[in-house]
Amino acid sequence: MYLKSILFLVIALWFGELDAHESKSNPEAMISSTVDTQAFEFYTMLGKGNRWHIAYHVNRRLAVHILSALNARGDRSLYGFQAEDIDGMALVSTQIYDVFMNGNGNGWYECASGFVVTGMYFYDEGDRSVERFECTRVLGKTTYPMFDYQNADINGPVVCGKMHGKDTYTTGFYYQDTGDDRIRYMQCGYFY
C-alpha cells in the first residue's frame, strides 16, 4: 500500500516535475523528466515526443523496476517507468546495447544474461508505444535463469517485486507487434 501511495503522489506531481539530462550516444537522446522521491527516479514518456528515455541520474544509470501503464482500456500507452539503483551492484556504462521490438513480430524480447533494462524509446504518435529498449551490463553478475512475468496490460503500476528474497528488475518484455502495438508483459529477474 505504501508503494502505491507513493506512485499516486508521483503521478499527481507530474505537472511540476524537474528536468534531468539524459546521456546516450544516440542523437535522439533528449531531456527526460524526473521526480526525485529519494527512493527512486520516475521518468514520464507520454507527451514528450519521439525519443529515448534513459534511467540516468548523477552520472549513473538506474535499472527499471516499475512500469506505469495508466490507460489499459484506451490506447494502452505505457506512460512512464520507475528506475532505481540495484543494491550493491554497479552498471557498466561501456556495455550497452539496444533491442528493437517494433516491426519484428509478436514475441518476447529480452536482455542477455547479466544485463538489465535501463531505458526505453517511446514513439509518441499513433498508437504511442515503447518500440525499443536499452540493456546495460550489471558488473560481475549473472541473471538468475528463473524469471517472473508481470501483466502490463492493466491500469496502474506493474511492479517487479521480490523472488527468493531478492529484488527483481526488468530484463525484457513481451511485445504485441500487431494491431495496437504495445508491451503486454514485463519480464523480471534478479542477479547473483
C-alpha positions in Angstrom: 0.0 0.0 0.0 2.9 2.4 0.8 4.4 1.9 -2.7 1.0 2.5 -4.3 0.6 5.7 -2.3 4.0 7.0 -3.4 3.2 6.2 -7.0 -0.1 8.1 -6.9 1.8 11.0 -5.3 4.4 10.9 -8.1 1.6 10.8 -10.8 0.0 13.8 -9.2 3.3 15.7 -9.2 4.0 15.1 -12.9 3.0 18.6 -13.9 5.6 20.1 -11.5 8.3 17.7 -12.5 12.0 18.6 -12.7 14.2 18.3 -15.9 17.2 16.0 -15.9 19.5 15.4 -18.8 19.8 12.0 -20.5 23.1 10.8 -21.7 23.2 8.4 -24.7 25.3 8.1 -27.8 22.1 8.1 -29.9 21.4 11.6 -31.3 17.7 11.2 -30.4 18.6 11.3 -26.7 16.9 14.3 -25.1 15.8 15.7 -21.8 13.8 13.3 -19.5 11.5 14.5 -16.7 12.0 13.1 -13.3 10.6 13.4 -9.8 13.1 12.6 -7.1 11.4 11.0 -4.1 14.7 9.9 -2.6 13.8 6.2 -3.1 13.7 6.2 -6.9 13.5 8.3 -10.1 10.3 8.4 -12.1 10.5 9.0 -15.8 7.5 10.1 -17.8 7.3 9.4 -21.6 3.8 10.3 -22.8 3.6 13.8 -24.3 7.4 14.2 -24.5 7.7 13.3 -28.2 9.5 10.5 -30.0 12.7 10.0 -28.1 14.8 7.9 -25.7 14.1 8.0 -22.0 17.2 6.7 -20.2 17.3 5.9 -16.5 20.2 8.1 -15.8 20.9 10.2 -12.7 24.0 11.8 -11.2 26.5 10.1 -13.6 25.0 6.6 -13.2 22.4 4.5 -14.9 19.5 3.1 -13.0 17.6 -0.2 -13.5 13.9 -0.2 -14.5 11.8 -1.6 -11.7 8.2 -0.4 -12.2 6.1 0.4 -15.3 3.2 2.8 -15.2 0.5 1.7 -17.7 -2.2 4.1 -16.9 -4.6 3.6 -19.8 -5.1 -0.1 -20.4 -8.6 0.4 -21.8 -7.7 3.2 -24.2 -4.6 3.4 -26.3 -2.7 1.2 -23.9 0.2 3.6 -23.7 3.0 3.0 -21.3 3.1 6.4 -19.6 6.3 6.1 -17.6 8.6 4.0 -15.6 10.4 4.0 -12.2 14.1 3.2 -12.0 16.5 2.8 -9.1 19.9 1.5 -8.1 20.5 -2.2 -8.0 21.5 -2.5 -4.4 25.2 -3.2 -4.0 25.8 -3.6 -7.8 27.3 -1.4 -10.5 26.1 -0.9 -14.1 28.8 -0.9 -16.8 28.2 2.1 -19.0 30.5 0.8 -21.7 28.5 -2.4 -22.2 25.1 -1.1 -23.5 23.0 -2.2 -26.5 19.5 -1.7 -27.8 16.8 -4.2 -28.5 14.3 -3.4 -31.3 10.7 -4.7 -31.0 8.6 -2.7 -33.5 8.4 -4.4 -36.8 10.0 -7.7 -35.6 6.8 -9.5 -34.7 4.9 -10.6 -31.6 7.1 -12.2 -29.0 9.5 -12.0 -26.0 12.4 -9.5 -26.3 15.0 -9.9 -23.6 18.3 -8.6 -22.4 21.2 -11.1 -22.4 22.1 -12.8 -19.1 23.7 -10.3 -16.7 22.0 -7.3 -18.4 19.1 -5.2 -17.2 16.7 -2.7 -18.9 17.9 0.9 -18.3 15.9 2.9 -20.8 13.2 2.9 -23.5 12.5 4.6 -26.8 8.9 5.9 -26.8 7.0 6.6 -30.1 4.6 9.4 -29.2 2.4 9.2 -32.3 -0.4 6.9 -33.5 -0.7 4.0 -31.0 2.0 5.5 -28.8 4.2 2.7 -27.7 7.7 1.8 -26.5 9.3 0.5 -29.7 12.8 -0.5 -28.4 14.7 -0.6 -25.1 18.3 -0.4 -23.8 20.1 -3.1 -21.9 23.1 -2.4 -19.7 25.5 -4.9 -18.1 25.5 -5.4 -14.3 29.2 -5.6 -13.3 30.3 -9.1 -12.5 26.7 -10.5 -12.2 24.6 -13.0 -13.9 20.8 -13.0 -14.3 19.3 -15.9 -12.4 17.6 -18.2 -15.0 14.2 -18.2 -13.2 12.0 -15.2 -14.2 8.8 -13.7 -13.1 6.3 -12.4 -15.8 4.1 -9.4 -14.9 1.0 -8.5 -16.9 1.5 -5.0 -18.2 -2.0 -4.8 -19.9 -3.6 -3.2 -16.8 -4.3 0.2 -15.4 -1.8 1.2 -12.7 1.7 0.2 -11.8 3.3 -3.1 -13.0 5.9 -4.0 -10.4 9.0 -6.2 -10.4 8.8 -7.5 -6.9 10.9 -9.9 -4.9 11.8 -13.5 -5.8 13.6 -15.9 -3.4 14.0 -12.9 -1.1 15.8 -10.8 -3.7 14.6 -7.6 -5.5 14.0 -8.2 -9.2 14.4 -5.8 -12.1 13.2 -5.5 -15.7 15.1 -7.8 -18.1 12.7 -7.8 -21.1 9.2 -7.5 -22.4 6.5 -9.4 -24.4 5.7 -7.1 -27.3 2.5 -7.2 -29.4 3.5 -6.1 -32.8 0.1 -6.3 -34.5 -2.9 -4.1 -34.1 -2.4 -1.8 -31.1 1.4 -2.2 -30.8 2.3 -2.4 -27.1 4.2 -4.1 -24.3 1.9 -6.8 -22.8 4.1 -8.4 -20.2 7.2 -7.4 -18.3 9.9 -9.9 -17.5 11.7 -9.5 -14.1 14.9 -11.2 -13.0 17.4 -11.0 -10.1 21.1 -11.1 -10.1 23.8 -13.2 -8.3 
